């Protein structure tokens, strides 16, 4: 009964915090409504910074027009990926290209800027509440909860945001190939079409804000990665050392059969999600380790643990052409996708699955499928858990 009353009180406080946010956002003296937003776009082949005067559809469309005009003068070489909206598929060019933001980018940018602004305003309100001695501990908890809800809603592994002392927002977006159309300088160059070869989605609903921040960092490090033929990738290396300097937070990890707080807790959900996507794409995994304990986001045998110095997820591109990886943390899900050249994959697909052989043991397999018919099944690995 006490817990029910406490939850009801927290809900009332959260509603009050929301109402206060609306009132404060309209008051000039709070300084919470920014008049300027700095938007930085990052890509492996270009980087740009622009200024928005307001978070509106008209302003975003104006900004996109200016960015596209600038991109037309920016020649990009090397291996380039873009999105062909007419076919709904990714394409690769190996000749110099210029990029253009496609029609899907403007609403995505507006959504990111709006969510970032809400999260920053909620944080500013919480910090102001912390300095208000008249508030009770329960009232302060309401502001904190509202801030954490706003921040979780704004988490996107392609976006970071901050608020400057002058009240302006600073939003940095990594531009995915999903929002880019590539135009080759050599107009006779034929695009190499890619298909989604393997994917996996896992849910992180109920995770703490710090754990979701860790998911975001690990996912961001993986996404938009081009892996060349024969190249090996170590996820532990890609994720960088798990330290506060690299932005990682303390969250639950498995240690000696117990759940304890550890720096970087949660990154194993990203490696696990990628592991399944890789197997489903027929990509060769050369190192993988199970957790010591069961995880709740995939069945036994389909997890992939990361632990500095002794557990890693390593894979090698066994195709003859580059593969393209995407990873995304949004809407309570971690999603990983692996794209392979359509001509090389053909009508072959792969399906990863696990057979639980005991209460705490499982064997992992991959079945090769062609035209919907199972051709052969290969053993991948065995897993043993301790609790």
C-alpha positions in Angstrom: 0.0 0.0 0.0 2.9 2.3 0.8 4.5 1.6 -2.5 1.3 2.3 -4.3 0.9 5.6 -2.6 4.5 6.5 -3.3 4.0 5.7 -7.0 0.9 7.8 -7.1 2.7 10.7 -5.5 5.6 10.4 -7.9 3.1 10.5 -10.8 1.4 13.6 -9.5 4.8 15.3 -9.1 5.8 14.4 -12.6 2.6 15.9 -14.0 3.3 19.0 -11.9 6.9 19.2 -13.3 5.5 18.9 -16.9 3.1 21.8 -16.2 5.8 23.9 -14.7 8.0 23.2 -17.7 5.3 24.6 -20.0 4.9 27.7 -17.7 8.7 28.3 -17.4 9.3 27.8 -21.1 7.0 30.8 -21.7 8.7 33.0 -19.2 11.5 35.1 -20.6 13.3 35.4 -17.3 14.0 31.6 -17.2 16.2 31.7 -20.2 15.0 28.2 -21.2 13.7 29.0 -24.6 16.7 29.3 -27.0 16.7 31.7 -29.8 19.6 30.1 -31.5 20.6 26.4 -32.1 23.9 25.4 -33.5 23.6 22.2 -35.6 26.8 20.3 -36.5 26.6 17.5 -39.1 29.2 14.8 -39.0 30.0 12.2 -41.7 33.1 10.2 -42.6 33.6 12.3 -45.7 32.4 15.8 -44.6 31.5 17.9 -41.6 29.5 21.1 -41.4 28.0 23.5 -38.8 25.0 25.7 -39.3 22.8 28.0 -37.2 19.0 27.6 -36.7 16.9 30.5 -35.4 14.0 28.3 -34.3 13.0 24.7 -34.2 10.3 24.8 -36.9 9.6 23.0 -40.2 10.2 26.1 -42.3 13.5 26.8 -40.6 14.7 23.2 -41.0 13.7 23.2 -44.7 15.7 26.5 -45.2 18.7 24.9 -43.5 18.5 21.7 -45.6 18.5 23.9 -48.8 21.6 25.7 -47.6 23.4 22.5 -46.7 22.6 20.9 -50.0 24.0 23.9 -51.8 27.2 23.5 -49.9 27.4 19.8 -50.4 27.3 20.3 -54.2 30.7 21.9 -53.9 32.1 19.1 -51.7 33.6 16.3 -53.7 34.0 13.0 -51.7 36.3 10.2 -52.8 36.8 6.6 -51.7 34.1 4.1 -51.0 30.7 6.0 -50.6 27.3 4.8 -49.6 24.0 6.5 -50.3 20.3 5.6 -50.4 18.3 5.1 -53.6 14.8 6.2 -52.6 13.4 4.9 -55.9 14.4 1.3 -55.2 14.5 1.7 -51.4 18.0 0.2 -51.2 21.5 1.3 -50.4 24.1 1.7 -53.1 27.8 1.9 -53.2 30.1 4.0 -55.4 33.9 3.6 -55.7 34.4 6.8 -57.7 34.2 10.4 -56.4 30.7 11.6 -55.5 28.8 14.6 -54.2 26.0 14.1 -51.7 22.6 15.6 -51.3 20.3 15.2 -48.2 17.1 13.5 -49.2 13.6 14.3 -48.3 13.6 12.2 -45.1 16.3 14.2 -43.4 14.4 17.4 -42.7 11.7 15.7 -40.5 14.4 13.7 -38.8 16.5 16.8 -38.0 13.4 18.6 -36.7 12.6 15.7 -34.4 16.1 15.5 -33.1 16.3 19.2 -32.3 12.9 19.2 -30.7 13.7 16.2 -28.4 17.1 17.7 -27.5 15.5 21.0 -26.6 12.9 19.3 -24.3 15.6 17.2 -22.6 17.8 20.3 -22.1 14.9 22.3 -20.7 14.0 19.4 -18.3 17.6 19.3 -17.1 17.7 23.0 -16.6 14.5 22.8 -14.5 15.9 20.0 -12.4 19.1 21.9 -11.8 17.0 25.0 -10.8 14.9 22.8 -8.5 18.1 21.4 -6.8 18.8 25.0 -5.7 15.3 25.6 -4.4 15.5 24.9 -0.7 11.7 25.1 -0.3 11.2 21.8 -2.3 10.9 18.5 -0.5 12.8 15.4 -1.4 9.8 13.9 -3.1 9.2 17.1 -5.1 12.8 17.1 -6.3 12.4 13.4 -7.2 9.6 14.4 -9.5 11.8 16.9 -11.4 14.6 14.3 -11.6 12.2 11.7 -13.0 10.9 14.1 -15.6 14.5 15.0 -16.7 15.4 11.3 -17.0 12.3 10.6 -19.0 13.0 13.5 -21.4 16.6 12.4 -21.8 15.7 8.8 -22.5 13.2 10.0 -25.2 15.9 12.1 -26.8 18.6 9.4 -26.9 19.6 8.6 -30.4 23.0 7.1 -31.1 23.5 9.5 -34.0 22.9 12.6 -31.8 24.6 14.4 -29.0 23.4 17.7 -27.5 24.3 20.3 -24.9 23.2 23.7 -23.7 25.6 26.7 -23.7 25.7 29.3 -20.9 23.9 31.8 -23.2 20.9 29.4 -23.4 21.5 28.2 -27.0 21.2 24.5 -27.9 24.1 22.7 -29.6 23.1 19.5 -31.5 25.5 17.2 -33.3 24.2 14.7 -35.7 26.0 11.9 -37.5 24.5 11.7 -41.0 23.6 8.2 -42.0 23.7 7.0 -45.5 19.9 6.6 -45.1 19.5 10.3 -45.5 22.0 10.8 -48.4 21.8 10.5 -52.1 25.1 10.0 -53.9 25.8 11.4 -57.3 29.0 10.2 -59.0 31.2 12.7 -60.8 31.6 10.0 -63.5 28.0 9.8 -64.6 28.7 6.5 -66.4 29.6 4.9 -63.0 27.1 2.2 -62.1 26.0 2.0 -58.5 26.5 -1.3 -56.7 23.1 -2.1 -55.0 23.1 -3.6 -51.5 20.5 -5.6 -49.6 19.7 -6.1 -46.0 21.4 -9.5 -45.4 21.0 -9.8 -41.6 19.3 -7.9 -38.8 18.5 -8.2 -35.1 16.5 -6.0 -32.6 16.6 -6.3 -28.8 14.6 -4.3 -26.2 16.2 -2.2 -23.4 12.9 -1.1 -21.9 13.3 -0.5 -18.2 17.0 0.3 -18.4 18.4 3.2 -16.4 19.4 6.4 -18.1 23.1 5.6 -17.5 22.8 2.1 -19.1 21.0 3.6 -22.1 23.8 6.2 -22.5 26.3 3.3 -22.6 24.2 1.5 -25.2 24.2 4.7 -27.3 28.0 5.1 -27.1 28.7 1.5 -28.2 26.1 1.6 -30.9 27.4 4.9 -32.2 30.9 3.4 -32.5 29.6 0.6 -34.7 27.2 2.4 -36.9 27.9 3.5 -40.5 31.0 1.3 -40.5 32.3 0.0 -43.9 34.2 -3.3 -43.5 36.4 -4.1 -46.4 36.9 -7.7 -47.7 39.1 -9.7 -45.4 39.1 -7.0 -42.7 38.6 -8.1 -39.1 36.8 -6.0 -36.5 37.1 -6.2 -32.7 34.1 -4.8 -31.0 36.0 -4.3 -27.7 38.4 -2.1 -29.7 35.7 -0.3 -31.6 33.9 0.5 -28.3 37.1 2.1 -26.9 38.2 1.7 -23.3 35.2 1.8 -21.0 36.0 4.8 -18.9 34.4 8.0 -17.8 36.8 9.9 -20.0 35.2 8.2 -23.0 31.7 9.0 -21.7 30.8 5.6 -20.2 28.6 5.5 -17.1 28.2 3.0 -14.2 25.4 0.5 -14.8 24.7 -3.2 -14.0 27.3 -5.8 -15.1 27.8 -9.5 -14.3 30.7 -10.2 -12.0 31.4 -13.5 -10.2 27.8 -14.6 -10.6 26.4 -11.3 -9.2 24.9 -8.2 -10.7 27.1 -5.2 -9.7 27.6 -1.7 -11.0 30.5 -1.4 -13.4 31.7 1.2 -15.9 30.2 0.6 -19.3 27.4 -1.7 -18.1 25.0 -2.5 -21.0 27.4 -2.5 -24.0 27.1 -6.3 -24.2 23.5 -5.8 -25.4 24.9 -4.0 -28.4 27.5 -6.7 -29.1 24.8 -9.4 -28.7 22.5 -7.6 -31.1 25.3 -7.3 -33.6 26.3 -10.9 -33.1 22.9 -12.1 -34.2 22.8 -9.7 -37.2 26.2 -10.9 -38.3 25.2 -14.6 -38.1 22.0 -13.8 -40.0 24.0 -12.2 -42.7 26.5 -15.1 -43.1 29.4 -13.0 -41.8 32.2 -15.0 -40.2 32.5 -14.6 -36.4 35.9 -15.5 -35.2 35.6 -14.9 -31.5 32.6 -14.9 -29.2 31.9 -15.6 -25.6 28.7 -16.2 -23.6 27.9 -14.3 -20.4 28.5 -16.0 -17.1 24.8 -15.5 -16.4 21.6 -15.5 -18.5 20.6 -12.3 -20.1 16.9 -11.4 -20.6 17.0 -9.9 -24.1 18.0 -13.0 -26.2 17.6 -16.8 -25.7 20.4 -18.9 -24.3 23.2 -19.3 -26.8 22.6 -16.1 -28.7 24.4 -13.6 -26.5 27.9 -12.2 -26.9 29.7 -10.8 -23.9 32.4 -8.1 -23.9 34.9 -7.9 -21.0 38.1 -6.0 -21.2 41.1 -8.3 -21.6 39.4 -11.7 -21.9 36.0 -11.5 -23.8 35.5 -9.9 -27.2 33.3 -10.2 -30.3 35.5 -10.4 -33.4 34.2 -10.8 -36.9 35.8 -10.9 -40.4 34.2 -9.8 -43.7 34.3 -13.1 -45.6 32.7 -11.6 -48.7 34.6 -10.3 -51.7 33.0 -6.8 -51.5 32.7 -4.4 -48.6 29.9 -4.9 -46.1 28.0 -2.0 -44.5 26.9 -1.9 -40.8 24.2 0.1 -39.2 23.4 0.2 -35.5 20.7 2.2 -33.9 19.5 3.0 -30.3 16.0 4.4 -30.4 12.5 3.9 -28.9 13.6 1.3 -26.3 15.3 -0.9 -29.0 18.8 -1.7 -30.1 18.8 -2.6 -33.8 21.8 -3.8 -35.8 21.7 -4.4 -39.6 24.3 -5.8 -42.0 24.1 -4.9 -45.7 25.8 -7.0 -48.4 26.2 -6.5 -52.1 23.0 -7.8 -53.8 24.9 -9.6 -56.6 27.2 -11.4 -54.2 24.4 -12.6 -51.7 22.0 -13.5 -54.5 18.9 -15.4 -53.2 20.8 -17.0 -50.3 19.9 -16.1 -46.7 21.0 -17.2 -43.3 19.1 -17.8 -40.0 20.8 -18.0 -36.6 19.2 -20.1 -33.9 20.0 -21.9 -30.7 19.1 -25.2 -29.2 18.9 -25.3 -25.4 20.6 -28.6 -24.4 20.1 -28.2 -20.6 18.9 -25.8 -18.0 22.0 -23.6 -18.4 23.5 -24.8 -21.7 22.8 -24.2 -25.4 24.3 -24.9 -28.8 24.2 -22.2 -31.6 23.7 -23.0 -35.3 23.2 -21.1 -38.6 21.0 -22.5 -41.3 21.7 -21.5 -44.9 18.5 -20.9 -46.9 17.9 -20.5 -50.6 14.6 -19.5 -52.1 12.9 -20.3 -48.8 14.4 -23.9 -48.7 16.8 -24.9 -45.9 20.0 -26.1 -47.6 22.4 -26.9 -44.7 22.9 -26.2 -41.0 26.3 -25.4 -39.5 27.3 -25.6 -35.8 28.6 -22.3 -34.5 29.3 -22.5 -30.8 28.3 -23.9 -27.4 27.4 -21.9 -24.3 27.4 -22.7 -20.6 26.0 -20.4 -17.9 26.3 -20.6 -14.2 23.0 -19.1 -13.1 
